[in-house]
Amino acid sequence: MGDKSLKRKRRRNYSSGSGSSESDSDVEAAASKADLSEYIVRVDDEGNVTRVKRGEKLTFDGALSTTRKEEDEVQKSYKVLGEETFVDLKKLSVTSKWVAAGATFPADLTDENLVELDEVSGLHPLLREAVRKNVSRWDLAISAPTGSGKTLCYVIPIVNALTCWVPSCGVYALIVAPVQSLVVQIEREFERFNCFGIPTATLSGSSDPAVERRQLGNAVVVFSTPGRLIDHLLDPDSKFDLTSLRYLVIDEADRMQQNARLEWLDTVEKAAKTGKVWNSLDSVYKARYLQKILVSATLSRDVEKLHVWCLRYPKLFRATKFSACEVEKGTESEINADIGAVIVPSSLKHKLIVTVSTMKPLAVYSEISNNPDWQKILIFVNSRLASQRLTKVLQLLGAGSFQVEELSANLFGRRRLKVLRRFAKGNTRVLISSDVLSRGIDVQNIDVVFNYDKPQNERLFVHRVGRTARCGKEGAAVSVVLPDEKLAFDKMYQSLSGAKDSESMVFNKPKEGPLLDKYRAALETLKKSVEVKEKKYAECLAARAFLRMADLKYHLEERANAEFMSPNGKLPFLRLKGTGNNEAIFSEFLCIVDMASKKGVRLTAGFVDAELADMKAHIAMIEEMLKTAEIYIVWADEKTYSRTTCERYGSVFSWPLNYILPILKRREMLAYLKALGWDKKPEEFVIDSADRCFKSLSAKLGQNKYFMGEFPTQLDALAFGHLYTILTTEIPNMGLVNSLRKFSNLIEFCRRVEHEYFSCQ
């Protein structure tokens, strides 16, 4: 029986004969005329059917044969009592009623579907549906294409509700967004319509916590990232009161829904006193209604995923590729057939470039060079390393003809916002970004978006290309894929609703000439310039910094994953090579400093005893506290060891050495931690110890260029090695890097040393 039969259910039939129901006597009389159960049926090669009574010899003499057609007619006249037949089951729909009954509107923006107002040029179709209708009793789920005016769907109602606000009303609206830049953008959009002078507070990490705490004192509308929100809610000194909260807006809800309930949503609902359990009748009378508004371009219709938000009488607003008249006149089945699809703006033109990985940067540069009218170019990559390298290559290929900048997790605080501001003003032509910028960021008049790396799914593709072709304007997108990625990309692109046919081309290696020579030179320069970024071992990086500060012409060979530990059992294994056969092996940074001192090279010449003692005290603090904290995270934290450390310290060897050597090294490091009494310390103790070290270093550095004044010392080299390694090493445990990012002068110090001693000449 085939697969189709598995989707059927059995139905037992208790009727007989071909007509309507008959009496039992009639059934028995009919059965007595031709009881098929008395015969054995056999079909010969010519299709003749032979019936032989049970017990008789089966022959093919033709005496008892009949045609197959006659036999079928006889069998159709009778049904055996208890016969089992199969009936196809109908497909069950599990879509919730409120999702299926959502209000629809056209995704495209045209002159015909804009509504004129006095102060606004026109309402988008989404705004016409969501704002002009009375939806105050509903929780809202809004799914609409990028650039369709989703932000105004909650900004306008909130401003309208606060026309008569009073200073003592408390926090009335809370808007949560996943990234800092989006929080700042939403706050600026709100201020455009804030004609009543409503006090606001922005909690995004770009300002000092003390400044944000003061803003919360009289704030009525708060914009925040989830992490910063929890920091202030759990801060005992904070005046963050949510007992008057009326609106909770979650922008880019699909990105946060996986962990929202666990990380911050429960805490917010508890602080707002909107729980579902009441201890007394008086609590029921005092219970308030918190309206939630979910917003995203790719909001899932999966009821199980939306359930995490606990929506109250929810109402869905969703986009469709149909025009306004088609939405009004189209059948429900036609509209619903399009609802599940992810929608891209119809004004978007797409081009696909297929090339090998070694030619991808050159393909992007060639496309930019061939389109001088592109003034704002946004390029998306999948990793921080790809962002760094592509930025460097395009800068070298462009040779100053256009400005190229990077926006990724490598930038912190206000520096990220400054880069974004330069791009928005047009000072930067090419901006290379990770997917942190793909969510909700509205930069006006972006001409083209590049997918340098293939997006992981169609939803991420929509968020990326949604940075252009906004509000009905024309836009272009270019995707660069490898030959073996083309089939999967085409399938993903065809699944999008509203997408136009894509132009496709193959980029081959150009002929020998100036362009190819220029590209090779750029790659060679890149190889030299990223040397420091590829070295993730603090002691080695500190030694390199010291040698360059002291202007010593030595080459440092790093052997962190050598077969044996360094001579005194510490990591990493450093081999210092000079001119000729001059070579030495060192186990740690300070040994190299002692070697240089014996050769008469000192960075502390002219220091008095008090200054030397102060410097040595800070060096000892780094060695005893910060270095031990790093060892704990790298070797004792199980997740970091299994995902990162084990591979780093064994990857150059074949099995089983790549597995055994990290285990042996880990045993040594755990013994070292045990000797210090750190083996059973909780992670909170370790992070707190590192935090105290960061505070001391930050206080020592102050606003100076270096820790001891205007000139670098071994303290600067050692601090740079450890701080830079913490900032740039990607590991699962982010405790150290999150603690370090609170001290902006230390981050600026690392950036300054990197630029002065490790930038490509």
C-alpha positions in Angstrom: 0.0 0.0 0.0 1.4 3.4 -1.0 2.0 6.5 1.1 -1.4 7.9 0.1 -3.1 5.1 1.9 -1.4 6.0 5.1 -3.2 9.3 5.1 -6.6 7.6 5.0 -8.8 6.3 7.8 -10.8 3.0 7.7 -14.6 3.1 7.5 -16.5 -0.2 8.0 -19.5 -0.6 5.7 -22.4 -2.7 7.0 -24.6 -2.3 3.9 -24.9 -4.8 1.0 -26.1 -4.6 -2.6 -25.8 -1.7 -4.9 -29.0 0.2 -4.0 -30.4 1.6 -0.8 -30.6 -0.4 2.4 -32.6 -3.6 2.2 -34.0 -6.0 4.7 -31.9 -8.9 6.2 -34.0 -11.5 4.3 -33.4 -9.7 1.0 -29.6 -9.7 1.7 -29.6 -13.3 2.5 -31.6 -14.2 -0.6 -29.3 -12.2 -2.8 -26.3 -13.8 -1.3 -27.6 -17.3 -1.9 -27.9 -16.6 -5.6 -24.1 -16.1 -6.1 -22.0 -16.6 -3.0 -18.6 -15.5 -4.2 -16.9 -16.8 -1.1 -17.5 -20.3 -2.5 -15.2 -19.8 -5.4 -11.5 -19.3 -5.9 -10.7 -16.7 -8.6 -7.7 -17.0 -11.0 -6.8 -14.8 -14.0 -4.9 -16.3 -16.9 -2.3 -14.6 -19.2 -5.0 -13.5 -21.7 -7.1 -11.8 -19.0 -9.7 -14.5 -18.6 -11.1 -15.1 -15.2 -11.6 -18.6 -14.0 -13.8 -19.4 -11.0 -13.4 -22.8 -9.3 -15.4 -24.1 -6.4 -13.3 -24.6 -3.3 -12.1 -28.2 -3.2 -12.2 -28.7 -7.0 -9.1 -28.9 -9.1 -8.1 -25.7 -10.8 -7.9 -25.9 -14.6 -8.0 -23.6 -17.6 -10.3 -25.7 -19.8 -12.6 -22.7 -20.3 -15.7 -24.5 -19.0 -15.9 -22.2 -16.0 -14.1 -19.1 -17.4 -15.7 -15.7 -17.9 -14.3 -12.3 -18.9 -12.8 -9.9 -16.4 -15.4 -7.3 -17.3 -18.3 -9.7 -16.4 -16.6 -10.6 -13.1 -16.2 -7.0 -12.2 -19.8 -6.3 -12.9 -20.8 -9.2 -10.6 -18.5 -8.1 -7.8 -19.9 -4.5 -8.0 -23.4 -5.8 -7.3 -22.4 -7.1 -3.9 -20.6 -5.9 -0.9 -19.4 -8.2 1.8 -20.6 -7.4 5.3 -17.8 -5.7 7.3 -15.9 -4.6 4.2 -13.2 -1.9 4.9 -12.9 1.1 2.6 -10.5 4.1 2.8 -11.6 7.7 2.8 -9.2 10.7 2.4 -8.9 12.9 5.5 -9.1 16.7 5.1 -6.0 18.7 5.9 -6.3 20.3 9.4 -5.5 24.0 9.8 -3.9 25.0 13.1 -3.7 28.7 12.3 -5.3 30.8 15.1 -8.5 32.6 14.3 -7.0 36.0 15.1 -4.1 35.3 12.8 -6.3 34.1 9.9 -8.6 37.1 10.4 -5.9 39.7 10.3 -6.4 43.0 8.4 -4.6 43.1 5.1 -3.1 46.0 3.2 -1.0 46.3 0.0 2.7 46.2 0.5 3.5 48.6 -2.3 3.4 52.4 -1.9 1.7 54.3 -4.7 -0.1 57.6 -5.2 -3.4 55.8 -5.2 -3.1 54.2 -1.8 -1.7 57.3 0.1 -4.0 59.3 2.3 -3.2 63.1 2.5 -3.0 64.8 5.9 -2.1 68.4 6.8 1.3 67.7 8.4 2.3 64.4 6.7 2.7 64.0 3.0 0.6 60.8 3.2 -0.3 57.7 5.2 1.2 54.4 4.0 -1.3 51.6 3.6 -0.2 50.1 6.9 -0.8 53.4 8.7 -4.2 53.8 7.1 -5.2 50.4 8.6 -3.5 50.5 12.0 -3.7 54.1 13.0 -7.0 55.3 11.7 -9.0 52.4 13.2 -10.0 52.2 16.8 -7.5 49.6 18.1 -7.1 50.8 21.6 -8.6 47.6 23.0 -6.3 45.2 21.2 -2.8 44.0 21.4 -1.3 44.4 18.0 1.0 42.3 15.8 2.2 44.2 12.8 4.0 42.4 9.9 4.9 44.7 7.0 7.8 45.2 4.5 10.8 47.3 5.5 10.3 51.0 5.0 6.5 50.9 5.2 6.1 53.1 8.2 5.9 50.5 11.1 7.5 52.9 13.6 4.7 55.5 13.2 2.1 52.8 14.0 3.0 53.1 17.6 4.6 56.6 17.8 1.4 58.4 16.7 -0.9 56.6 19.2 1.5 57.1 22.1 1.9 60.8 21.4 -1.9 61.1 21.0 -2.5 59.3 24.3 -0.1 61.7 26.1 -1.7 65.0 25.0 -2.5 65.8 28.6 0.4 64.2 30.4 1.5 65.4 33.9 5.0 65.2 35.4 4.0 62.7 38.0 2.4 60.1 35.6 5.5 57.9 35.5 6.7 55.7 32.7 3.7 55.4 30.3 5.3 53.7 27.3 8.3 51.4 26.9 9.8 50.7 23.5 12.3 47.8 23.3 14.6 47.2 20.3 17.4 44.6 19.9 20.3 46.9 18.9 21.6 50.3 20.1 21.5 52.1 16.8 17.8 51.1 16.3 17.0 52.4 19.7 18.6 55.8 18.9 16.7 55.9 15.6 13.3 55.3 17.2 14.0 58.0 19.8 14.8 60.5 17.0 11.6 59.5 15.1 9.5 60.0 18.3 11.0 63.5 18.8 9.8 64.5 15.4 6.2 64.1 16.6 6.8 65.1 20.2 4.9 68.4 20.1 3.9 68.2 23.7 7.4 68.1 25.2 7.0 64.6 26.6 10.2 63.7 28.6 12.1 60.6 27.3 15.0 58.5 28.3 17.2 56.4 26.0 18.9 53.3 27.6 21.2 51.9 25.0 24.7 51.7 26.5 25.9 54.8 24.5 25.8 56.9 27.7 27.1 56.4 31.2 24.6 54.4 33.4 24.6 57.4 35.9 23.4 59.7 33.1 20.7 57.3 32.1 19.6 56.9 35.7 19.1 60.7 35.9 17.0 60.6 32.7 14.7 58.0 34.2 13.8 60.3 37.1 11.1 62.1 35.1 10.8 60.0 31.9 7.4 59.2 30.5 8.5 57.4 27.4 11.6 55.1 27.5 13.6 53.5 24.6 15.9 50.7 25.5 17.8 47.6 24.5 16.9 44.4 26.5 20.3 44.2 28.2 20.3 47.8 29.4 16.6 47.5 30.4 17.4 44.7 32.8 20.5 46.5 34.2 18.3 49.4 35.3 15.4 47.3 36.5 17.7 45.3 38.8 19.7 48.4 39.9 18.7 49.1 43.5 19.7 52.8 43.0 17.5 53.2 39.9 14.2 55.2 39.9 12.8 53.0 37.1 9.1 52.6 38.0 6.8 50.7 35.6 3.7 50.6 37.7 2.0 53.2 35.4 3.1 51.4 32.2 0.4 51.5 29.5 2.2 50.6 26.2 4.9 47.9 25.7 6.3 48.0 22.2 8.7 45.3 20.9 10.4 46.4 17.7 11.9 43.6 15.6 9.9 41.2 17.7 10.8 38.1 15.7 14.5 38.6 16.5 13.9 38.7 20.3 11.1 36.3 20.8 13.3 33.2 21.4 14.7 34.4 24.7 12.6 37.4 25.5 10.4 35.6 28.1 13.4 34.2 30.0 15.7 37.3 29.7 13.5 40.3 30.3 9.8 40.0 29.6 8.9 38.3 32.8 10.8 41.0 34.8 9.0 43.8 32.9 5.5 42.3 33.5 6.3 41.8 37.1 7.6 45.4 37.5 4.5 46.7 35.7 2.2 44.6 38.0 0.3 43.1 35.2 0.5 39.4 36.2 -2.3 37.0 35.7 -2.5 35.8 39.3 -4.0 38.0 42.0 -3.9 37.4 45.7 -7.1 39.3 46.6 -10.2 40.8 45.1 -8.8 44.2 45.7 -5.8 43.3 43.5 -8.3 42.4 40.7 -9.9 45.9 40.9 -6.5 47.6 40.7 -5.2 45.4 37.8 -4.3 47.4 34.8 -4.2 46.6 31.1 -0.8 46.6 29.4 -1.1 46.9 25.6 1.6 45.1 23.7 2.6 46.0 20.1 4.8 43.6 18.2 6.5 45.0 15.0 8.6 43.3 12.4 9.0 42.9 8.7 9.2 39.1 9.0 6.9 38.4 12.0 6.1 34.7 12.2 2.5 33.5 11.8 3.4 30.5 13.9 1.1 30.5 16.8 3.5 28.6 19.0 6.2 31.3 18.5 3.7 34.2 19.1 2.4 32.6 22.2 5.5 33.7 24.2 4.2 37.3 24.2 0.9 36.4 25.9 -1.1 38.7 23.7 -4.5 39.9 24.9 -7.3 40.0 22.3 -4.6 40.4 19.6 -5.2 41.9 16.2 -2.9 41.2 13.3 -2.0 43.6 10.5 -0.2 41.9 7.6 1.1 42.9 4.2 0.2 41.3 0.9 1.6 41.7 -2.6 -1.9 42.5 -4.0 -2.9 46.1 -4.8 -5.4 48.1 -2.8 -8.3 47.2 -5.1 -7.3 43.6 -5.2 -7.2 43.5 -1.4 -10.7 44.9 -1.2 -12.2 42.7 -4.0 -10.0 39.6 -3.9 -11.2 36.3 -2.4 -10.0 35.2 1.0 -8.2 32.2 -0.5 -6.3 34.4 -2.9 -5.2 36.8 -0.2 -4.3 34.0 2.3 -2.2 32.2 -0.3 0.2 35.1 -0.2 0.2 35.8 3.6 2.7 33.1 4.5 5.3 34.5 2.0 8.0 36.9 3.0 7.5 40.1 1.0 10.1 42.4 -0.6 9.3 45.8 -2.1 8.3 45.6 -5.8 10.5 48.7 -6.5 13.6 46.6 -5.7 15.9 45.5 -8.6 18.1 42.5 -7.9 21.3 41.3 -9.6 23.1 38.0 -8.9 26.9 37.7 -9.4 28.4 34.2 -9.4 32.1 33.9 -8.7 34.8 32.0 -6.8 35.7 33.0 -3.3 39.1 34.5 -4.3 37.4 36.9 -6.7 34.6 38.1 -4.5 36.3 41.4 -3.3 37.3 42.2 -6.9 33.8 41.5 -8.1 32.4 44.0 -5.6 34.9 46.6 -6.5 34.3 46.2 -10.2 30.5 46.6 -9.7 31.1 49.8 -7.6 33.5 51.2 -10.2 31.0 50.6 -13.0 28.2 52.5 -11.3 29.6 56.0 -10.3 26.0 57.2 -9.6 25.8 55.0 -6.5 26.6 57.4 -3.7 25.5 55.3 -0.7 26.5 51.7 -0.8 25.8 49.3 2.0 27.6 45.9 2.1 26.5 43.1 4.4 28.8 40.3 5.5 28.3 37.3 7.8 31.3 37.7 10.1 33.4 40.3 11.8 36.6 39.0 10.2 35.1 39.3 6.7 34.1 42.8 7.5 37.6 43.8 8.6 39.3 42.2 5.5 36.8 43.5 2.9 37.1 47.0 4.3 40.9 46.9 4.0 40.8 45.5 0.5 38.3 48.1 -0.8 40.3 50.9 0.8 43.4 49.8 -0.9 41.7 49.2 -4.3 39.9 52.6 -4.1 43.2 54.4 -3.2 41.3 57.2 -1.6 38.8 57.8 -4.5 36.0 57.0 -2.1 35.5 56.6 1.6 35.1 53.0 3.0 34.2 52.4 6.7 33.3 49.4 8.8 30.4 49.0 11.2 30.5 45.9 13.3 31.0 44.6 16.8 34.6 45.9 16.6 33.2 49.4 17.3 31.8 50.4 20.7 29.6 53.1 22.1 29.4 56.4 20.3 32.0 55.5 17.7 29.5 53.2 16.0 26.9 56.0 15.9 29.5 58.4 14.5 30.3 56.0 11.6 26.6 55.6 10.9 26.1 59.4 11.0 28.9 59.9 8.4 27.3 57.4 6.1 23.9 59.0 6.5 25.3 62.4 5.6 27.0 61.0 2.5 30.6 61.6 3.8 31.2 57.8 3.6 30.3 56.2 0.3 30.7 52.5 1.2 29.7 51.1 4.6 30.5 47.5 5.3 28.4 46.0 8.1 27.4 42.9 9.9 23.7 42.0 10.3 23.5 44.4 13.3 22.5 47.1 10.8 20.0 44.9 8.9 17.3 45.4 11.5 15.1 48.5 11.3 17.8 51.0 10.6 16.5 53.8 8.4 19.2 55.6 6.4 17.7 57.7 3.7 18.5 57.2 0.0 20.7 54.1 0.1 21.3 53.4 -3.6 22.3 49.7 -3.4 22.7 46.9 -0.9 25.3 44.2 -1.4 25.0 40.7 0.0 28.7 39.9 0.1 28.0 36.7 1.9 24.9 34.7 1.2 22.2 35.4 3.9 21.3 32.4 6.0 17.6 32.5 5.2 15.0 34.5 3.3 14.0 36.6 6.3 17.6 37.8 6.8 17.7 38.6 3.0 14.5 40.7 3.4 15.9 42.7 6.3 19.2 43.3 4.4 17.7 44.5 1.1 15.1 46.4 3.0 17.6 49.1 3.7 17.0 50.3 0.2 13.8 50.7 -1.9 12.1 52.2 1.1 8.8 54.1 1.1 8.1 53.3 -2.5 11.5 54.6 -3.8 13.6 52.7 -6.4 16.5 50.6 -5.0 18.9 47.9 -6.1 20.4 44.9 -4.5 23.4 42.8 -5.6 24.1 39.3 -4.2 27.6 37.7 -4.6 27.4 33.9 -4.3 29.7 31.0 -5.0 28.9 28.5 -7.8 27.8 25.9 -5.3 25.5 28.4 -3.5 23.6 29.5 -6.6 21.0 26.8 -6.6 20.1 27.3 -3.0 20.0 31.1 -3.4 17.8 30.9 -6.5 15.3 28.7 -4.6 15.3 31.2 -1.6 14.8 34.2 -3.9 11.9 32.5 -5.8 10.1 31.9 -2.5 9.9 35.7 -1.8 6.6 37.4 -2.6 6.7 40.5 -4.8 10.3 39.9 -6.0 11.0 40.7 -9.6 13.1 38.6 -11.9 16.8 38.7 -11.0 19.6 39.6 -13.5 22.4 37.0 -13.3 26.0 37.1 -14.4 29.3 35.2 -13.9 32.4 37.1 -12.8 35.6 35.4 -14.0 39.2 36.2 -13.2 40.2 39.2 -15.3 43.1 39.1 -17.8 46.6 40.1 -16.7 46.8 43.8 -16.4 46.9 46.8 -14.0 43.6 45.8 -12.3 44.8 42.3 -11.4 48.2 43.6 -10.3 46.5 46.1 -8.1 44.3 43.4 -6.6 47.3 41.2 -5.8 49.1 44.0 -4.2 46.1 44.8 -2.0 45.8 41.2 -0.9 49.5 41.1 0.0 49.2 44.3 2.0 46.2 42.9 3.7 48.1 39.8 4.7 50.7 42.0 6.5 48.3 44.4 8.1 46.1 41.7 9.8 49.1 40.0 11.5 48.2 41.4 14.9 44.5 40.6 14.5 45.2 36.9 13.9 47.3 36.6 17.0 45.0 36.0 20.0 47.5 35.1 22.7 48.0 37.9 25.2 51.6 37.2 26.2 52.7 37.0 22.6 50.9 40.2 21.6 52.3 42.0 24.6 55.8 40.9 23.6 55.3 42.1 20.1 54.1 45.4 21.3 57.1 45.8 23.6 59.6 44.9 20.9 58.1 47.5 18.6 57.9 50.1 21.3 61.6 49.5 22.1 62.4 49.4 18.4 64.2 46.0 18.7 64.6 44.1 15.4 63.5 40.7 16.6 61.1 38.2 15.0 58.7 36.5 17.5 57.5 33.1 16.7 54.4 31.9 18.5 54.1 28.3 19.5 51.1 28.2 21.7 50.1 24.7 20.5 53.6 23.2 20.6 54.0 19.6 21.6 55.3 20.6 25.1 54.7 23.4 27.5 57.2 26.3 27.7 60.2 25.6 30.0 58.5 26.7 33.2 55.1 25.1 32.3 53.4 28.3 31.2 51.6 29.3 28.0 52.3 30.3 25.3 55.7 29.1 24.0 57.6 32.1 22.6 60.7 31.8 20.3 62.6 35.0 19.7 64.8 35.2 16.6 67.3 37.9 15.9 69.9 38.3 13.2 72.0 35.3 12.2 71.7 32.3 14.5 70.7 34.5 17.5 67.7 32.7 19.0 66.1 32.4 22.4 63.1 30.7 23.9 60.9 32.5 26.4 57.9 31.4 28.4 56.3 34.8 29.1 56.4 38.5 28.4 58.5 39.7 31.4 61.4 37.4 30.4 61.7 39.3 27.2 61.7 42.6 29.1 64.5 41.4 31.3 66.5 40.3 28.2 66.1 43.7 26.6 67.2 45.4 29.9 70.4 43.3 30.0 71.1 44.6 26.5 70.7 48.1 27.7 67.3 48.8 26.3 64.9 50.2 28.9 61.6 52.1 28.4 61.7 53.4 31.9 64.9 55.4 31.7 64.7 58.4 34.0 62.0 57.0 36.3 62.3 57.6 40.0 61.9 54.7 42.5 58.3 55.7 43.3 57.3 55.6 39.6 59.0 52.2 39.1 57.2 50.8 42.1 53.9 52.1 40.9 54.4 50.6 37.5 55.5 47.2 38.9 52.5 47.1 41.2 50.1 47.5 38.2 52.1 44.8 36.2 51.8 42.5 39.2 48.0 43.2 39.3 47.6 42.2 35.6 49.7 39.1 36.1 47.9 37.9 39.3 44.3 39.0 38.6 43.6 39.6 35.0 45.8 36.9 33.6 44.4 34.4 36.0 40.8 35.4 35.1 41.6 34.8 31.4 43.1 31.4 32.2 39.9 30.5 34.1 37.6 31.5 31.3 39.7 29.9 28.6 40.4 26.6 30.3 37.9 26.1 33.2 34.8 27.3 31.5 33.4 24.1 29.8 31.6 25.8 26.9 34.6 28.0 26.0 37.0 25.0 26.2 34.9 22.7 24.1 34.0 25.3 21.4 37.2 27.4 21.2 40.2 26.4 23.3 40.4 22.8 22.3 40.4 23.7 18.6 42.9 26.5 19.0 45.5 24.4 20.9 45.2 21.3 18.9 44.2 22.2 15.4 47.6 21.9 13.7 48.0 18.2 14.6 46.3 15.2 13.2 44.1 12.8 15.3 44.6 11.8 18.1 47.2 14.5 19.0 44.7 17.3 18.2 42.5 15.8 20.9 45.1 14.6 23.5 47.4 17.7 23.6 44.6 20.2 24.7 43.6 17.7 27.4 47.1 17.5 28.8 47.5 21.3 28.6 44.2 21.8 30.3 45.3 19.5 33.1 48.3 21.7 33.8 46.2 24.9 33.7 43.6 23.5 36.1 46.4 22.5 38.5 47.7 26.0 38.3 44.3 27.4 39.1 44.0 24.9 42.0 47.3 26.1 43.5 45.9 29.6 43.5 42.6 28.5 45.0 40.7 29.5 41.9 39.6 26.1 40.7 36.3 26.1 42.6 35.6 29.8 42.5 32.3 30.8 40.9 32.4 32.6 37.6 30.9 35.7 39.3 34.0 35.9 41.5 36.3 35.7 38.4 34.5 38.4 36.5 34.4 40.7 39.6 38.2 40.3 40.0 38.8 41.2 36.4 36.4 44.2 36.8 38.4 45.5 39.7 41.5 45.2 37.7 39.9 47.2 34.8 38.8 49.9 37.2 42.3 50.3 38.6 43.8 50.4 35.1 41.2 52.9 33.9 41.9 55.2 36.9 45.6 54.9 36.3 45.3 55.8 32.6 42.9 58.6 33.1 43.1 60.9 30.1 46.8 60.3 29.5 48.2 58.8 26.3 50.0 56.0 28.2 49.8 54.7 31.7 53.0 56.4 32.9 52.7 59.6 30.9 53.5 60.6 27.3 55.8 57.6 26.5 55.1 53.9 26.5 56.5 51.4 29.0 56.4 47.6 29.5 53.1 48.3 31.5 51.5 49.6 28.3 52.7 46.7 26.3 51.4 44.1 28.8 48.1 45.9 29.3 47.6 46.2 25.5 48.3 42.5 25.0 45.7 41.4 27.5 43.1 44.0 26.8 43.2 43.7 23.1 43.1 39.9 23.3 39.9 40.1 25.4 38.3 42.5 23.0 39.1 40.7 19.8 39.0 37.0 20.7 35.6 35.4 19.9 34.6 33.0 22.6 31.2 31.8 23.9 31.7 33.4 27.4 31.4 37.2 27.0 31.8 38.0 30.7 35.3 39.6 30.4 34.6 41.6 27.2 31.3 42.9 28.6 33.1 44.1 31.7 35.9 45.7 29.8 33.6 47.6 27.4 32.4 49.8 30.3 35.8 51.6 30.4 36.0 53.7 27.2 39.5 55.1 27.9 40.9 51.5 28.0 39.2 50.8 24.7 40.6 54.0 23.2 44.0 53.1 24.5 44.0 49.7 22.7 42.9 51.5 19.5 45.7 54.0 19.8 48.5 51.4 20.4 47.2 49.3 17.5 47.2 52.3 15.2 50.7 53.5 16.2 52.6 50.2 16.4 50.6 47.6 14.3 49.1 49.5 11.4 50.4 48.7 8.0 53.2 51.0 6.8 
